[in-house]
């Protein structure tokens, strides 16, 4: 469903990231950390591990660059079993724990204003965290939540998700269903014309949508 692609050139300047490893119980989670703001940060989650998803995905990288360009400290990481993260795929259950440990890492580094940004599978796992822990994030953005593939309990996400981005050609995120769901959760929808689930060639448009949202 979600493949990883090589990094693209957005010419947004030099925003170096440091490779880190987060202790998650008996597991180790590999991440990339960009320190900018002392108080405001974002956790960024990647697409499906069994479909090639990783923190090096083109959409994840566009999300990271958008937040970094607006002076957010960013943390993107590989879910368990991906890259140098240990453990095995856990159908979203253990991946929820990965998000919570990533959040704890930000808190331990002084970040108190924590946003969430999830792409595809990453948005679904994030939604499960929010269903169980209301107001755990300051704000959240979902990029192409795969509502044709996973069940989202939208009613429990009211007030937790402010923006959903979806391509009008998306194979796994039904735009018409999303239009109904944003009314239920009081979120804003941004549609990217000509984009499918993978956003190849549309990364710059995605980045611009995110930056506009962050400065509003």
MARKE-135423 format. One record per residue (C-alpha): residue number from 1; residue in one letter; x, y, z. Coordinates in steps of 0.5 Angstrom, whole numbers, m for minus. Layout:
<nodes>
> k,r,east,north,up
> NUM,a,X,Y,Z .
...
</nodes>
This chain:
<nodes>
> k,r,east,north,up
> 1,x,0,0,0 .
> 2,x,5,5,2 .
> 3,x,12,5,m1 .
> 4,x,19,9,1 .
> 5,x,22,13,m4 .
> 6,x,29,17,m4 .
> 7,x,29,24,m1 .
> 8,x,27,29,m6 .
> 9,x,30,36,m7 .
> 10,x,26,42,m4 .
> 11,x,31,47,m3 .
> 12,x,29,49,4 .
> 13,x,36,50,6 .
> 14,x,40,46,11 .
> 15,x,36,43,16 .
> 16,x,41,38,19 .
> 17,x,38,32,23 .
> 18,x,41,28,28 .
> 19,x,40,20,29 .
> 20,x,38,18,35 .
> 21,x,36,11,39 .
> 22,x,30,11,44 .
> 23,x,29,6,49 .
> 24,x,22,3,49 .
> 25,x,22,m2,54 .
> 26,x,26,m8,52 .
> 27,x,26,m5,45 .
> 28,x,30,1,41 .
> 29,x,27,6,37 .
> 30,x,31,9,31 .
> 31,x,29,16,30 .
> 32,x,32,23,26 .
> 33,x,32,29,31 .
> 34,x,32,36,29 .
> 35,x,33,41,34 .
> 36,x,30,48,33 .
> 37,x,25,51,38 .
> 38,x,26,50,45 .
> 39,x,18,49,47 .
> 40,x,15,47,40 .
> 41,x,16,40,37 .
> 42,x,12,35,33 .
> 43,x,12,27,32 .
> 44,x,12,25,25 .
> 45,x,10,18,23 .
> 46,x,11,14,17 .
> 47,x,7,9,13 .
> 48,x,6,1,13 .
> 49,x,12,m2,16 .
> 50,x,10,m9,12 .
> 51,x,9,m4,5 .
> 52,x,16,m1,5 .
> 53,x,14,5,10 .
> 54,x,20,8,14 .
> 55,x,22,15,16 .
> 56,x,25,16,10 .
> 57,x,19,16,6 .
> 58,x,18,22,1 .
> 59,x,12,24,4 .
> 60,x,15,24,11 .
> 61,x,21,28,9 .
> 62,x,16,33,6 .
> 63,x,12,34,13 .
> 64,x,19,34,17 .
> 65,x,21,40,12 .
> 66,x,15,44,13 .
> 67,x,15,43,20 .
> 68,x,22,45,21 .
> 69,x,22,51,16 .
> 70,x,17,54,21 .
> 71,x,21,53,27 .
> 72,x,19,46,30 .
> 73,x,23,41,33 .
> 74,x,22,35,29 .
> 75,x,22,28,31 .
> 76,x,21,22,26 .
> 77,x,22,15,27 .
> 78,x,22,8,25 .
> 79,x,16,4,28 .
> 80,x,19,m3,31 .
> 81,x,22,m8,26 .
> 82,x,23,m2,21 .
> 83,x,31,0,19 .
> 84,x,35,0,26 .
> 85,x,29,m1,30 .
> 86,x,28,m7,34 .
> 87,x,22,m12,35 .
> 88,x,17,m14,30 .
> 89,x,11,m11,27 .
> 90,x,5,m11,32 .
> 91,x,m1,m9,28 .
> 92,x,m1,m2,31 .
> 93,x,m1,m4,38 .
> 94,x,6,m4,40 .
> 95,x,7,2,35 .
> 96,x,2,6,39 .
> 97,x,7,5,45 .
> 98,x,13,7,40 .
> 99,x,9,14,39 .
> 100,x,8,14,47 .
> 101,x,16,13,48 .
> 102,x,17,18,42 .
> 103,x,13,23,46 .
> 104,x,16,22,52 .
> 105,x,23,23,49 .
> 106,x,21,30,47 .
> 107,x,18,32,54 .
> 108,x,25,30,57 .
> 109,x,28,34,52 .
> 110,x,24,40,54 .
> 111,x,19,40,49 .
> 112,x,12,41,52 .
> 113,x,8,44,46 .
> 114,x,7,37,42 .
> 115,x,4,36,35 .
> 116,x,3,30,32 .
> 117,x,3,29,24 .
> 118,x,2,22,21 .
> 119,x,2,19,14 .
> 120,x,m3,14,12 .
> 121,x,m2,8,17 .
> 122,x,2,13,21 .
> 123,x,m4,17,22 .
> 124,x,m8,11,24 .
> 125,x,m4,9,29 .
> 126,x,m4,16,32 .
> 127,x,m11,16,32 .
> 128,x,m11,10,36 .
> 129,x,m7,13,41 .
> 130,x,m11,20,41 .
> 131,x,m18,15,42 .
> 132,x,m15,13,49 .
> 133,x,m11,19,51 .
> 134,x,m15,25,50 .
> 135,x,m11,32,49 .
> 136,x,m5,28,49 .
> 137,x,m2,33,43 .
> 138,x,m3,40,42 .
> 139,x,m6,39,35 .
> 140,x,m5,34,30 .
> 141,x,m5,33,22 .
> 142,x,m7,27,18 .
> 143,x,m4,26,11 .
> 144,x,m8,21,7 .
> 145,x,m11,17,13 .
> 146,x,m13,10,10 .
> 147,x,m20,10,11 .
> 148,x,m21,5,6 .
> 149,x,m17,0,9 .
> 150,x,m17,2,17 .
> 151,x,m23,4,21 .
> 152,x,m22,10,25 .
> 153,x,m27,12,30 .
> 154,x,m28,19,28 .
> 155,x,m32,21,34 .
> 156,x,m27,20,39 .
> 157,x,m22,25,35 .
> 158,x,m27,31,35 .
> 159,x,m22,37,37 .
> 160,x,m16,33,37 .
> 161,x,m15,33,29 .
> 162,x,m15,40,26 .
> 163,x,m12,39,19 .
> 164,x,m13,33,14 .
> 165,x,m10,33,7 .
> 166,x,m12,28,2 .
> 167,x,m10,27,m6 .
> 168,x,m16,27,m10 .
> 169,x,m14,21,m14 .
> 170,x,m12,17,m7 .
> 171,x,m13,10,m8 .
> 172,x,m14,9,0 .
> 173,x,m16,15,3 .
> 174,x,m23,16,0 .
> 175,x,m24,24,m1 .
> 176,x,m32,24,m1 .
> 177,x,m32,20,6 .
> 178,x,m27,25,9 .
> 179,x,m31,31,7 .
> 180,x,m37,28,11 .
> 181,x,m32,26,17 .
> 182,x,m29,33,17 .
> 183,x,m36,36,19 .
> 184,x,m36,31,25 .
> 185,x,m29,32,28 .
> 186,x,m29,40,26 .
> 187,x,m23,39,22 .
> 188,x,m21,43,16 .
> 189,x,m19,39,9 .
> 190,x,m14,40,4 .
> 191,x,m15,37,m3 .
> 192,x,m9,36,m7 .
> 193,x,m11,36,m14 .
> 194,x,m8,30,m18 .
> 195,x,m4,27,m12 .
> 196,x,m5,20,m11 .
> 197,x,m4,16,m4 .
> 198,x,4,17,m6 .
> 199,x,5,24,m7 .
> 200,x,10,23,m13 .
> 201,x,11,30,m16 .
> 202,x,7,33,m11 .
> 203,x,11,34,m5 .
> 204,x,12,41,m6 .
> 205,x,5,42,m6 .
> 206,x,4,38,0 .
> 207,x,10,42,4 .
> 208,x,6,49,2 .
> 209,x,0,47,5 .
> 210,x,3,45,11 .
> 211,x,7,51,12 .
> 212,x,1,55,10 .
> 213,x,m3,52,16 .
> 214,x,2,52,21 .
> 215,x,3,60,20 .
> 216,x,m5,61,20 .
</nodes>
